[in-house]
Amino acid sequence: MKLSYISLGCPKNEIDLEFILGGIGDGVEIVDLVEQADAVIINTCAFIDDAKQESIDKILEAVEQKKDNPQFKVFVSGCLPQRYKDELRKEIPQVDEYFDTTEITTTLRNFNKRLNLPYVEQLDRFRITPSHFAYLKIAEGCNNRCSYCAIPLIKGGFVSRPYNSIINEAQNLVSAGVREIMLVAQDTTMYGRDLKQSNGLDTLLRDLNDLDGLEWIRLLYTHPAHWQDSFIQTIAELDKVVKYIDLPVQHISDSILKAMGRNVTRKQIESLVRQMRKEIPELMLRTTVITGYPGETEDNYLELLDFVQEFRFERLGAFTYSHEEGTRAYKLSDDVPADVKEQRKNEIMELQAEITYLKNKELIGKKIPVIIDEIDTEIHAAIGRTQWDAPEIDNSVLIPLPVSAKIGDIVNVQITNADIYDLHAKLSE
């Protein structure tokens, strides 16, 4: 049997799919193209309306293949069936089975049963990321209960993974050739708190830093309300922890932050950012902001715009508010018109483009390490990333071929030119 897959949503979702694919019994060949497969598993996202619509579109495309091939099987997993399984079964009954991924072992047992395959006891990952980097989930669920967010409805409360389980998986990944590990959770800064470990994240980072063969450790999905001074000190001290922090602030107006349930104030965010930049050498920050939250006035928005201008984040993404049923914000009137939300988002992204371009230009002439992600013969360049760039969402570095380095190598380059989204470089001694 040939099985294909479609991965949608965040890296945390991607990890769930990798465990599903890795736990499928013998007798199944995993192929890239859906058209070549006997079955497809679509791992879905249900975070916001656009993500839900993308997931539904992919499901409908897949069930279309059943018209020409009635034996073709469509399986759907991930956040969408976890949240809307009954509705999906009613609206798209052509799907052979819907699985949620709250408990991977249960999903695998049911999935293998559906394919008439024996259940595989061990939970190996069939990695769909390139061989030299991997995401590593350190917790599941979330306790923050931000008013706009449906994640707790889907994933439940925050639960840290057992420490030894994380370290063992990291060791296995490094043994398999992984050179960069990215730590993910709904809120990585909360790791260990439910286990009564106030310094759980510090300990985890320090022990990962000691792994032979691991070169870069990247911390994603941190929450500004839960940072500790010790985290800043740990990141500053450890050589393998890249000086890149993903710090979603979402807004800066105190009234909006309070309505969002972010449990942090403008003063606290600004103080944290200043402290990070003071104490962590060569730090670059990524953040996200939301425009059009219910009740957001023009003054609230201009306060956010001014904040982006003043604090000049190296990386920033802006998103429009999505009115999600079941969330606390859903009880509010979605009173900011869609075109106003979009206009505000676009204005912020235009400002950020200018900031990113100027910050990229500051790197011209500097010599920095870059990890090679791809060799692209069509554009005649090796494509890499600096330590300040996460895969797929941040900037790339283009190095003209020929390049002796191979994918996964970390090489020293000198930046020769820059634009908004790319750096151009040449190999350096």
N, C-alpha and C positions, 0 to 999 in steps of 0.2 A: 504494500500500500504506500502511495506517495502522499505526503501531507505538506501543505504550505501554510504560511502564517502571515498575518498582517498585524503589525504592532502600532498601536495608537496611544497617545498620551505621554505621560511623564516617565522619567527613568525608573521610578519606583514601580510603575506598571510594567515596564519592560523586564525588570527582574522577575516579576511573577510569571511572565510568559516564558522566560528562559528556564525556570524551574518546571513549568508544565511540559515544555518540549524535552527537557532533560529526563523527565520521569516517564516518558512514553515507553511502553514495552517493546520488545524485539519484534521485527517484522515490519517496521515503518521506516520509510526513507523520507527525510525532510528535504524539500526542494524549494527553490526560490520563487518560481513563477506559479501563480494560482492556476493558470491555464494548463500546466503540466501535471496538476495534482488530482488525486482522487477525493481529497477532502481539504478543507481550509479551516483554520482556527483564527478568529478575529478577536484580538484582545482590545477591548474598548475603553474609552474614557468618558466620564460623565461629569466633569468638573464644571463646565459652563455650557451655555447653549450651543456655541459654535462647535465645541468638542463633541457634544451629543449628536449634533447633526452630521458631522463627519463620520462618526461611528455608524449611524443609521444608514448613511449613503453607502458605506462599504458593505454593510450587511445586505442591502438591497441589490447591490452589484453582484454579490456572491450568489444570492439565491436565484438570480437570473440564469446562472449557468445550469441550474437544475432543469430548465426547459429543454435544453439540448442534451443534457446528460442526467437523467433521473437518478442515477446511482451516485452522483456527486453529493458529498455531505458537507454541511455548513455547521460549524460549531462557534459559539460566541461566548467569550469569557470576559472577565474584568469588571470595571466599575458600573457599566451600563446595566447588565443583568443583575448585579448586586443591588442596584437601586430600583430597577423597573422590571424585574423578571416576569411578573404576572402580566403587565401591560404589553411587554414584548411578545410573549407567547400568544397573546390575543391578536396583536396587530401584524406580526410577522411569523405565522405558524410554520412557514416553510423551513425555518431553521431547525436542524435535527436535535440540537440540545443547547440550552443556555446554562453556563456555569458561572458562579461567582468565585472569587479568589480570596475569600476571608481565610479559609483554611486550605492551603495548597495540597496537603495530603489527601483531603476529602475530594478536592477537585480532580486530582490525578486518579484516584481510585474509580471515580465515576467516569472519567474520560476514557480510561483504559477499558472499563467494562463496556462502554458504548462502542469501542472499536474492537471488541472481542479479543482483548489482549490481557495478559497477566499483569497484575499490579507490581510495579517495581518499588522495592522498599526504600532504596537510597534516593536522596534528593540531589541529584547532580544537575548542574546548569548546562544547558545547551546555549552557549553564548552567541548572541546575534550582534554584539558590538565587535569592532575590530579586536584582534587578539591582544593588542598592547595596552588597552585600557578597559576598565570595568567599573560599573556602579556597585556599591556595597550597601545594602539596606541595614541600618542599625536599629530601627524601631518601626513599629506599625501604629497607625491610628493617630489621633490628636485630641488633646484636652483643651485647646485654646478657645474653641467655640466662637471664632470670629463670625460676626453676624451675617456676612455675605457668603460664607463658605459651606459647601455641602459635604466636605471630606469626612467630618465626624459622623454624618448620617450614613456614609458608605463604609468607612473603615473602623468606626467605633473609637473607643478611648485609646490613649497613648500607652503602648506597651513596648518597653525596651527589649531587644533581643538579648539572650544570655551572652555575657562577655566572651566566654570561650568559643561559642559558636561563631561569633564575628571574627575572632582572631584565626580560628581554624580555616574559615572560608577565605580570609585574606591570604593565608599561607598557601592554600590550594591555588588561588588565582595567580599569585606570584610564581609558583612552581610551573604554572601553565604558560608563563611568558608575559603576564601583565606587569607593566611598568608604572602605570598610573591608576590609582584607586580613588574614586569619588564617593564620599560618604553621603548617603541620602536618608531622609526620613521626612515625615510631615514637619518636624521641628527637631533638627539635629542637636540644638543647644539644650534640649530637655533630656538627652540620653542619660540614663542611670538614675534620674530623680525618683522614678517609681520603684526603683530597687534600693532606695535610701542611700544612693551614692551621689553626694553633692559634687564630686570631682570626676564623675564617670567619663565625661568627654575628654578631660585632660589625660587621664590614664590611658584611654583608648588611643588617642593621638600619639602619645609617647611610645606605647608598645608597637604600634604600626610603624612608627619612625625607625624602630630597631630592626625591621624585617630586611634581611639581605635580599637584594635584587629589586626591591621596590624603590622607585626614584621620586615619584610625586604623589602627594596626598592632597586631595581637594575637598574642602568642606562646603557643602551646599545646603540650602533651605534652613538658614539660621533665623531666629526670631529676635528682633531688637529688645523685646521685654525680658529675655532670659539670658542675656550675656552676662558673664562674670569676668572680673578683672583677671582671674587665673587663665581664662581662655586666651585672652589677648597676650599674656605673658608666654603661654605655651606655644602659640602660633609664631610669636616673634623668635623664640629660641630654637625651634625645631627646623632643621635644614631641609627635610623632605616635605614639610607642609608648605605648599605654595602660598605666596603672599597675595591671595585672592580670596575675598569673602563675599558670599552671596547673602545679602541682608535686605530682604523685602520690607520696605517701610510702608508701602501701600498708600499712605497719605501723610500730610504734615500738619494740617489744621487740627487743633486740639478737639474741636467740636466733632469733626468727622472721625478722628481716631477713636474718640469715646463712643460714638454711635456704632462704629465698626467692631467695638469690643477688642481693640488691640492691646489694651492694658499698658499703654506707654504714651508719653506726652512728647510734644515737639521738643521741649527742653531736654528730655532724656535722650531722644534720638540724636539731636545735634551734639550733645555732650559725648555720646558713645562714638559717633563718627570721628569727632576731633581726637578723642583718646586713641582710637584705633590708628589713625593716621600719624599720631605723634609717636606711638610706641611700637608700631610694626614697620620696619624699614621697607621701602619700595612697595608698599601696599597699594592694590587696586581693588575698588569696591564695585560690586554689581548690585543693583536694586530693581524693584518693580513698583509701579504706582498704578492706582485705579482712578479713572475719571468717571464722573457721573453717578457717584453713590447717592442714594435718596437724600434729598435735602442739601446737596452740594450747591452752594451759591457761587456767584461769579467771584466774590471776595475769597471764598474758600479755595476756589480753583487758582486764582491769581497768587494766593499764598503758596500753593504747591509749586506753581511755575517759578516763582521767585526763589523758592528753596532749591529747585533743580539748578537754577542759574548760579546760586551762591555756592552750593556744595559740590557741584561739578563731579558727579560720579563718573568713573571711567566707563562703566557699562550700565545701561538702563533700558528697561522695557516698560512701555505704558499699555494699559489695557482698559477697555470700557467696562463699566459695571454690568454684570449679568444677573438678572432677577431670578433667583433659583428657588423653586418651591421647596418648602420644608425648612428653609433657613429662617433665622429671626428677622432678617431684613425683608423677607418676602411679605411680612405683614405691613410693611411701609409702602407708601405710594412710590412707584417708580417714576418720579416726577421730573427727572431731567430728560428732555427730549433726546432721542437717539442721535440726531444730527449734531446736537450740542456736545454730547458725550464724545462723539467721533472727532469733532473739531478740536476739542480740548486735548484729546489724545494726540492728534496729529501735530498740534502746536508744540506739545512737549517733546515729541519725537523729532521734530525739526530742530528744536533747540538742542536736544541731545546729540543730533548728528553733528552740529557745529562743535560741541564740546569734545566729542569722540575724535573728530578730525584733528582738532588742535592738540589733543593729548597724544594722538598717534604721531603727529609731526614732531613732537618733542623726543620721540624715540629714534629719529633719523640720526645715523652716525653711531648709535650705541651698539655694543656687542652683547648679545643675550642668548641664552639657551632656548632651543626650540625642539619640540617633539614632533617627529614626522608621522603624519596620519595617512598620507596617500601620495602615490606617484601618479600624476596625471599626464599621460603622453599627449593628450589632445591639446592641452594648454602649455605643454612642454615645461612643466614645473613640478617640483615637490611641494606638497601642501602640508604645512605644520601649524603648530600653536605655541604661543609663549605660555609661561606659567600663569599669566593673567587672563587666559582664555579657556573657557570650558567648551567641550565639543558641541557642535551644531548650533549653539546660541551666540557665540562670541566671534571675535575676529580670527582671521587666518593669516598665515605668513606664507608668501609665495617665493620659492627659491628656484631660479632657472636650472633646468637640466643641462648637462649631466650632473648628477649628485651621487657620490659613492655611498651615501647612507641609505639604509633600508627602512621600511615602515617600522615604527617603534623605537628607532634610534633617537637619542637626544643629542643634537649637534649645536655647536656655537655658530651664530650667524651675526653679520653686521647689517643693520637696517639701512637700506639705501633710499627708500621712498615710502610714502604712506598716503592712503586715502581714507574714506570714512570707515570701511569695513575690512580692509586688507592692508597688511604691511608687505613690503617688498624687500628682499634681503639677498645677500650672497654669503657663501660659506666663509667662515673666519677661522684663522689659526687658533 
